[in-house]
């Protein structure tokens, strides 16, 4: 894949746009589904909870999430207008339990202490102000709430050609340090491995990733 194509891929992984963005959204859902399901499991959802997902992509996984517990209220937010429309289209049958919100990416458009659980998969690389954004997540999370953050580890991600553009990569230690500077103080680290098709579509690769379960 040439440099210009890698740049287009990286930009669309950050903020999918248009027809190409829809294709990237489908690919992201396929390659990230393992991380997403692990994150949903780590939240330990219970009946009647309010769930927030940051960076929902095409949200083809929402059906699985809504069936984990009874009467779940899910809200997904994304900076991509393309993904916002795709998520609403793909989840039209769940409109009574799933809502999608377009936002700017810095401030969460919610009141304090709204959500029981919050999760995000493969978005931390694009946060402009990680400590400030973590404090925003802390603000909208209820007391005793759980925040789950899943990310590809730096030692794996830096081998991928497209991460040279738009990505800020983290090791476990890097993110522990960032989180320690936020209002969050307690976390559990779980390392995972899985085999996936590469986002350049060229081969199967072994992904090393981390699921952080962070408590308020």
N, C-alpha and C positions, 0 to 999 in steps of 0.2 A: 504494500500500500504506500503510495507516494505521500510526501509531506503535506501537500494541500488537502489530501483526502483524510489524513490523520487529524488535521486541524478541524475539518468539518465534522468528523466523528466526535472529537473532544467537545466542540461547541454544542453539538446536539445531545451529548451525554449530560452536559451542564444545563442546557435549556432547549429541549427539542422544539423545532419549529417546522410547520408546513408538512408537506407530503413525506419528506425525508425524516422529519421528526416523528411522524406516526410510525414509520418503519423502525426507527431507533427505539421508540417506546415499546413496540412489540418484542424487539430483541432484548431490551433491558428486562422486561417482565420474565422472559424465558431464562435469561442467564442469572437473574437475581432472585428467582423464586425460592431457592433453597435458603438464602439469607433472610428473605422476607418471612418465610414460615418459621424459621428458627427464632426470629425476633418476636413474632406473634406468640410463640410458645413461651419465650422468656418473660413476656408481660404478665403471664398467669391471669388472664382476663376472667372476670366474674360477671354474673348476671347483672344487668341494668347499669353497666358502666359506660362512661363517655370516653371515647378513644380518639386521639388525634394522631394522624400520620403526616409527617413533614416530608414533602417530595413524593407524592403518590404515583407519579408516572401515569400509565394508562389504567392503573387500578384494577387490572383483571383478577387480582388476588382478593378483592374485597368480599366476594361471595364466600370464600373459605374463612375469612376473619369473622364474618357475621354469624357463622354457624358454630363458633367455638363456645359461646355462651348465649343465654337468652336475653332478648331485649337490649342488645348492644346498640348504642348510638355512635356512629363513626363519622368523623369529619376529616377529610383530606385536604391539604393545602399544597399549592405548587406555584412556581413562578412562570411556568410555561402555559400560555394560552392554549396551545395545541393539545397538551396533556389534559388540561382542564376540560376541554370539550370532549376529548376521547373518553375520559373517565366517566363523565356524565352520560355519554351515549352507551358505553358498555355496562353501566350499572343502573340504567333507567328503571329496571324492575325492583331495585332496592331503595327507591327514592324516599321511602318513609323512614329508612334507617341509615342511609348514607348521603352525606352532603359534601360538595366540593367547592372550595374557596380559592380564588385567584388572589395572590398577594405579592408584595414587592420583594420579599426575601430578607428583610432586616428586622422588622417588628411583627409580632404575631397579633393578628386583628381580633383578639379575644379579651374578655375581662379576666381578672385574677382568679386563680384556683377554680378553673372550669373542668379540667380533665382528670380522670382517674389514672389513665395510662397514656403515654405518648411514645411513639417510636419513629425511627427514621433509618433508612437503608441507603448507604452509598451516596449521601449528600454532604457529609462533613468536609469533603475536599473543596467544596465551593463556597463555604461560609466566609464572608468578608471579615467579620469580627467574631471569631469563635467564642470568646469569653462573654461578650455582650449578648450573643444569640443564646448561649447556654443559660444566661440569667433570664432571658425572655421565656425560655422553656420552663425554667424554675417558677417563674411568676404565674404562668397559666396552669401549672400542675397543682392538684389538690395536696393538702397535707397527707403524708404517708403514701403519696403517689409514686409511680414507677416510670422512669424514662429509659427506653432501650435504644441504644445506638449501635448499629452494625456497620463495619467498614473493612475494606481490604487492607491488610497490613502492608506497610511501606516496602518491606523486603520482597513482597510479591508484586505490588502495584508498580514499582519503579522499573520492572522488567517489561512492562507493557508500553508499546511505542507511543500511544496517544496520550499517556499521562504527562508527557512533557509540556502539554498545552492546557492551561486553565485549571490544573489540578494542584492542590496542596496536600502532600502525602504525610501520613502519620504512622509511627510505630505505637505499640501499646504504651510505652513510656512517654512518648510525646503527648498523647491524649490524656494520660493520667495527669501530667503536669498542667495542661490547659484546664482540665476539669477542676483541679485543686485550686485554681485561681478564680473559679466561679463560686456561686452559692451552694452548689452541690458538694457533698463531702464523702458520701458512701457509695461504693460501687463494687460489683463483682465482675471479674474478667473471665470470659470463656472463649477459648481458641478453637476454631473449626477448620476442617479441610473438606473440599469437594472438587469433583472433576466437572468442568463446564466447557462449553464451546467458547472460544475466544471471541471477543467483540469485533475483531477484524475478520472473523469467519474462516480463519485459515487452519485451525487445529484445536484439539482438545488440550486443555491446560488444567493443572491442579491449583486451585485457588486457596490461599491461606487467609482466613478472615477472623475477625474478633467480634463478639457480641458483648457489649458492655451493658450491664443492668445497674442502673443508677437510681439511688433512692433520695428522696427529698429529706 
